[in-house]
Amino acid sequence: MGASRILRSLLGAALVAAAATTCAQTYPSKPIRFIAPFPPGGSSDVLCRVLGQKLADVAGQPVVVENRAGASGNIGHEYGAKQPADGYTLLLSNNAALAINPHLFKRLGFDPQGDFAPVTMVASAGQVLVVHPSVAATSVQELIALAKARPGQLHFGSGGKGIPSHIAGETFKVAAGVDIVHVPYKGTVQAVGDLVGGQVQLVFSDMVPAIPHIRSGKLRPLAVTVAQRSAALPEVPTMDEAGMPGFRSVVWWAVLVPRGTPGEIIARLNGVFGRIMKLPEVQERYASLGVFTEHSTPQQVTERIKSDLQEFAKILKAAGVEAE
């Protein structure tokens, strides 16, 4: 009887493996949903649509982008985690949701490491410190002097509590020794919109929503938060060059699928995104947005999440930001 059970078990495992292989060979055979867990018009939304269009071209199936925004990305992630693990639901996540939110929310509604399987990194970018033209500062040092002369009077907008634009602002407060007031919004697009309107004075913005307003003269850029100047804003100095050495704020994006998605499908998706990242039109589009192309193994995404979880724990503690 024991041998019979072992034989049935082995046979069952073989059938499951054969079914998974067959599924991978025919994948994709129907439309794919690509969830953008942040508001329309923001970096995640724009990148999701760029990648979705190319994925549809390469995969030969329609790709439908769904915006599931709210709670600093938690709503879209919770929704994505509950979808079938069949390769037909993808999620464009970032380090804010995966490595910052766990320190900020006592209840996430999803497990960043347990509910998803990573596919690949797809993008990274710095931020740009932008001010309203009415602000009497044309450099970071002038902004610091102004903030020190007017403590508590300058307001910085962010895409919400724990979003990189918030963390960058809090880090700036500590590093520069200034008293500026945080004003959270439901997304960086909304924060930038109010900055253009003069309701707040500065934002550490993602490149995507800021660049059109910089080019139209509605916002003044002071510095970018990465080690090298951005090809999209070549005249804008780095924070290092602006007198704040070592100041960094980097956002990265990765594609995830629900945990349990067959490894063969994940491997196929990884290869497809690898080809997409090499397309000249994608590289040109990324450059125009101030974003760098990325491609990695799934394991490298996992390692990046673990590393950033530790790093942001230190940053948030230093900034005095606690979970709610």
C-alpha positions as CSV (number, residue, x, y, z in Angstrom):
1,M,0.0,0.0,0.0
2,G,2.9,2.4,0.9
3,A,4.5,1.8,-2.5
4,S,1.2,2.4,-4.2
5,R,0.8,5.8,-2.5
6,I,4.3,6.8,-3.4
7,L,3.6,5.8,-7.1
8,R,0.4,7.9,-7.1
9,S,2.2,10.8,-5.6
10,L,5.0,10.7,-8.2
11,L,2.5,10.3,-10.9
12,G,0.5,13.3,-9.6
13,A,3.7,15.4,-9.5
14,A,4.6,14.4,-13.0
15,L,1.2,15.4,-14.3
16,V,1.4,18.8,-12.5
17,A,4.8,19.4,-14.0
18,A,3.6,18.4,-17.5
19,A,0.6,20.7,-17.2
20,A,2.8,23.6,-16.1
21,T,5.1,23.0,-19.1
22,T,2.2,22.8,-21.5
23,C,0.8,26.0,-19.9
24,A,4.1,27.8,-20.4
25,Q,4.4,26.6,-24.0
26,T,1.0,28.1,-24.9
27,Y,1.4,31.2,-22.8
28,P,0.1,33.8,-23.4
29,S,-3.2,32.7,-25.0
30,K,-5.4,35.5,-23.8
31,P,-5.2,39.2,-22.7
32,I,-2.9,40.2,-19.9
33,R,-3.8,42.6,-17.1
34,F,-1.0,45.0,-16.0
35,I,-1.8,46.7,-12.6
36,A,-0.5,50.2,-11.9
37,P,-1.0,50.7,-8.2
38,F,-0.5,54.5,-8.4
39,P,-2.6,57.3,-9.9
40,P,-2.8,58.1,-13.7
41,G,-0.2,60.4,-15.0
42,G,2.5,59.4,-12.5
43,S,5.7,57.6,-13.2
44,S,4.3,54.1,-12.4
45,D,1.3,54.7,-14.7
46,V,3.4,56.1,-17.6
47,L,6.0,53.3,-17.3
48,C,3.2,50.7,-17.1
49,R,1.7,51.9,-20.3
50,V,5.1,52.0,-22.1
51,L,5.9,48.5,-21.1
52,G,2.3,47.2,-21.6
53,Q,2.3,48.4,-25.2
54,K,5.6,46.7,-26.0
55,L,4.6,43.6,-24.1
56,A,1.5,43.3,-26.3
57,D,3.6,43.7,-29.4
58,V,6.1,41.0,-28.4
59,A,3.6,38.6,-26.7
60,G,0.9,38.9,-29.4
61,Q,-1.9,39.4,-26.9
62,P,-3.6,42.6,-25.7
63,V,-2.3,44.1,-22.4
64,V,-4.8,46.1,-20.4
65,V,-3.4,48.6,-17.9
66,E,-5.5,48.9,-14.7
67,N,-5.0,51.8,-12.3
68,R,-5.7,50.6,-8.7
69,A,-4.4,53.6,-6.7
70,G,-4.8,54.4,-3.0
71,A,-3.1,54.1,0.4
72,S,0.4,54.7,-1.0
73,G,0.1,51.8,-3.4
74,N,-1.2,49.3,-0.8
75,I,-4.7,48.9,-2.5
76,G,-3.3,47.9,-5.8
77,H,-0.8,45.5,-4.2
78,E,-3.5,43.9,-2.1
79,Y,-5.7,43.5,-5.1
80,G,-2.8,42.0,-7.2
81,A,-1.9,39.5,-4.5
82,K,-5.4,38.0,-4.6
83,Q,-5.4,37.4,-8.4
84,P,-4.9,34.0,-10.0
85,A,-1.3,32.9,-10.2
86,D,-1.5,32.1,-13.9
87,G,0.7,34.8,-15.5
88,Y,-2.2,36.9,-16.7
89,T,-2.0,39.5,-14.0
90,L,1.2,41.5,-13.7
91,L,1.9,44.3,-11.2
92,L,4.3,47.2,-11.6
93,S,5.7,47.8,-8.1
94,N,8.4,50.0,-6.7
95,N,10.7,50.3,-3.7
96,A,8.2,52.6,-2.0
97,A,5.6,49.9,-1.8
98,L,7.9,47.0,-1.1
99,A,10.6,48.5,1.1
100,I,9.1,51.6,2.7
101,N,5.4,50.8,3.3
102,P,6.2,47.9,5.6
103,H,7.8,50.3,8.0
104,L,4.9,52.8,7.8
105,F,1.7,50.8,7.9
106,K,0.8,48.5,10.8
107,R,-1.6,46.8,8.3
108,L,-0.5,46.5,4.7
109,G,-3.1,44.0,3.4
110,F,-0.3,42.1,1.6
111,D,3.1,40.6,2.3
112,P,5.7,42.2,0.0
113,Q,7.9,39.1,0.0
114,G,5.4,36.4,0.6
115,D,2.5,37.2,-1.7
116,F,4.4,37.9,-4.9
117,A,7.1,36.4,-7.1
118,P,9.4,38.9,-8.8
119,V,9.9,38.8,-12.6
120,T,12.5,41.5,-13.2
121,M,13.6,45.1,-12.5
122,V,12.4,47.4,-15.3
123,A,13.4,51.0,-14.4
124,S,15.2,53.3,-12.0
125,A,15.3,57.0,-11.6
126,G,16.4,59.8,-9.3
127,Q,14.2,62.7,-8.3
128,V,14.4,66.4,-9.0
129,L,14.1,69.1,-6.4
130,V,11.8,71.7,-7.9
131,V,10.4,75.0,-6.5
132,H,7.7,77.4,-7.6
133,P,9.2,80.3,-9.6
134,S,8.0,82.7,-6.8
135,V,10.5,81.1,-4.4
136,A,13.5,83.4,-4.0
137,A,16.1,80.6,-4.6
138,T,17.9,79.6,-7.7
139,S,20.1,77.0,-6.0
140,V,19.9,74.5,-3.2
141,Q,22.1,76.6,-0.9
142,E,19.9,79.7,-1.5
143,L,16.8,77.5,-0.7
144,I,18.5,76.4,2.6
145,A,19.3,80.0,3.5
146,L,15.7,81.0,2.8
147,A,14.3,78.1,4.8
148,K,16.5,79.0,7.8
149,A,15.4,82.6,7.5
150,R,11.7,81.6,7.4
151,P,11.4,78.5,9.7
152,G,8.1,76.7,9.4
153,Q,6.9,78.9,6.5
154,L,8.0,76.8,3.5
155,H,5.9,73.8,2.6
156,F,7.0,70.7,0.7
157,G,4.5,68.5,-1.1
158,S,4.8,64.8,-1.5
159,G,2.9,61.9,-3.1
160,G,1.9,60.7,0.4
161,K,3.3,59.5,3.6
162,G,6.3,57.2,3.0
163,I,6.5,57.9,-0.8
164,P,10.1,58.6,-1.8
165,S,9.2,62.3,-2.3
166,H,8.2,62.4,1.4
167,I,11.3,60.5,2.5
168,A,13.6,62.8,0.4
169,G,12.0,65.9,2.0
170,E,12.4,64.5,5.5
171,T,16.0,63.6,4.7
172,F,16.6,67.1,3.4
173,K,15.2,68.6,6.6
174,V,17.7,66.7,8.7
175,A,20.7,67.1,6.4
176,A,20.2,70.8,5.9
177,G,19.0,71.6,9.4
178,V,15.9,73.4,8.2
179,D,12.2,73.5,9.4
180,I,10.0,72.9,6.4
181,V,6.4,71.6,6.6
182,H,5.2,68.4,4.9
183,V,2.0,68.4,2.9
184,P,1.0,64.9,1.7
185,Y,-1.1,64.3,-1.4
186,K,-2.6,61.2,-2.9
187,G,0.1,61.1,-5.5
188,T,3.1,63.0,-6.7
189,V,1.2,64.2,-9.8
190,Q,-1.2,66.0,-7.4
191,A,1.6,67.4,-5.3
192,V,3.3,68.8,-8.5
193,G,0.0,70.2,-9.6
194,D,-0.3,72.2,-6.4
195,L,3.3,73.3,-6.6
196,V,2.6,74.7,-10.1
197,G,-0.4,76.5,-8.5
198,G,1.7,77.9,-5.7
199,Q,0.0,76.1,-2.9
200,V,3.3,74.6,-1.8
201,Q,6.8,75.9,-2.4
202,L,8.9,72.8,-3.2
203,V,8.7,69.1,-4.1
204,F,11.2,66.3,-4.5
205,S,9.4,65.0,-7.5
206,D,9.7,62.0,-9.8
207,M,11.0,63.0,-13.1
208,V,7.9,62.1,-15.1
209,P,5.4,64.6,-13.7
210,A,8.0,67.4,-13.2
211,I,9.8,67.5,-16.5
212,P,6.9,69.0,-18.6
213,H,6.5,71.8,-16.1
214,I,10.2,72.4,-16.0
215,R,10.4,72.7,-19.8
216,S,7.5,75.0,-19.9
217,G,9.0,77.3,-17.2
218,K,6.3,76.7,-14.6
219,L,8.8,75.1,-12.2
220,R,12.4,75.8,-11.4
221,P,14.7,72.8,-10.9
222,L,17.5,73.0,-8.4
223,A,19.1,69.6,-8.3
224,V,18.7,65.9,-9.1
225,T,19.1,63.3,-6.4
226,V,21.4,60.8,-8.1
227,A,25.2,60.6,-8.5
228,Q,25.2,61.8,-12.1
229,R,23.2,64.4,-14.0
230,S,20.1,63.3,-15.9
231,A,20.2,63.1,-19.7
232,A,16.7,64.6,-19.6
233,L,17.9,67.6,-17.5
234,P,21.6,68.0,-18.4
235,E,21.8,71.6,-17.0
236,V,20.6,70.7,-13.6
237,P,23.3,69.9,-11.0
238,T,23.3,66.9,-8.7
239,M,22.8,67.3,-5.0
240,D,26.5,66.6,-4.6
241,E,27.4,69.5,-6.9
242,A,24.8,71.6,-5.1
243,G,26.7,71.3,-1.9
244,M,25.0,68.3,-0.3
245,P,27.4,65.4,-0.8
246,G,26.0,61.9,-0.5
247,F,22.4,63.0,-0.7
248,R,20.6,60.3,-2.7
249,S,16.9,59.4,-3.4
250,V,16.4,56.7,-6.0
251,V,13.2,55.0,-7.1
252,W,13.2,51.7,-8.8
253,W,10.4,49.7,-10.4
254,A,10.0,45.9,-10.8
255,V,7.4,43.6,-12.4
256,L,5.8,41.1,-10.0
257,V,3.3,38.3,-10.3
258,P,1.2,36.6,-7.7
259,R,3.0,33.9,-5.7
260,G,2.6,30.5,-7.2
261,T,2.9,31.6,-10.8
262,P,4.7,28.8,-12.7
263,G,8.4,29.3,-12.9
264,E,8.3,28.6,-16.7
265,I,6.0,31.6,-17.2
266,I,8.1,33.8,-15.0
267,A,11.2,32.8,-17.0
268,R,9.4,33.6,-20.3
269,L,8.2,37.0,-19.0
270,N,11.7,37.8,-17.8
271,G,13.1,37.0,-21.3
272,V,10.4,39.1,-22.9
273,F,11.1,42.2,-20.7
274,G,14.8,41.7,-21.4
275,R,14.1,42.1,-25.1
276,I,11.8,45.1,-24.5
277,M,14.5,46.9,-22.5
278,K,16.9,46.7,-25.5
279,L,14.4,48.2,-28.0
280,P,15.8,51.6,-29.2
281,E,12.3,53.2,-28.9
282,V,12.0,52.1,-25.3
283,Q,15.5,53.4,-24.4
284,E,14.7,56.7,-26.1
285,R,11.3,57.0,-24.3
286,Y,12.9,56.2,-21.0
287,A,15.6,58.8,-21.5
288,S,13.1,61.5,-22.4
289,L,11.4,60.7,-19.0
290,G,14.6,60.9,-17.1
291,V,14.4,57.2,-16.3
292,F,17.1,54.5,-16.7
293,T,16.3,51.1,-18.2
294,E,16.8,48.0,-16.0
295,H,16.7,44.3,-16.4
296,S,17.6,41.7,-13.8
297,T,17.0,38.1,-12.6
298,P,14.1,37.5,-10.2
299,Q,16.6,36.8,-7.4
300,Q,18.2,40.2,-7.8
301,V,14.8,41.8,-7.2
302,T,14.4,39.8,-4.0
303,E,17.9,40.8,-2.9
304,R,17.2,44.5,-3.6
305,I,13.9,44.4,-1.6
306,K,15.7,42.9,1.4
307,S,18.6,45.4,1.2
308,D,16.2,48.4,0.9
309,L,14.0,47.2,3.7
310,Q,17.0,47.5,6.0
311,E,18.2,50.8,4.5
312,F,14.8,52.5,4.8
313,A,14.4,51.4,8.3
314,K,17.5,53.4,9.2
315,I,16.4,56.4,7.1
316,L,12.9,56.5,8.6
317,K,14.1,56.2,12.1
318,A,16.5,59.1,11.6
319,A,13.7,61.2,10.2
320,G,11.4,60.3,13.1
321,V,8.7,58.7,10.8
322,E,6.8,56.0,12.6
323,A,4.2,53.4,11.5
324,E,0.5,54.2,11.9
